[in-house]
Amino acid sequence: MIQLKTMLNCIDNSGATVVECIANMKMKRHARIGDRIIVVVQKSRNLGETGPSGGAGSVTAAKVRRGDIRHAIVVRTTKKVQRPDGMVIKFDDNACALIGKNGEPIGTRINGAVGSELRDKKWSKILSLASQHV
């Protein structure tokens, strides 16, 4: 259950590592796996900087920066979720994947497991980018 001020790990390669939930798009109290939320980037990776030598290596620029406000999809929650077949699923952390306003993922790869509930909520693009479905 993700609510206002919840900190989440960002598991895609968009450049963000930790984000904070600032709104739930369903206008309910809690967001669950597959729900769309609005987040602000709290911590980002330093992929856009070069070393002190100013090396001429291939440096990829981060797609998001600290303080950016983005849309995201919740892919893992620490709250137990019961599936229709009776199985109960619980993850170790809260995690999300950043998306654009049109619904396309910002990153090109998703690291770690995501919940299969995304299939029911029509987020098959995120499922195709993920390495594991649980």
Disulfide bonds with the S-S distance in Angstrom:
none
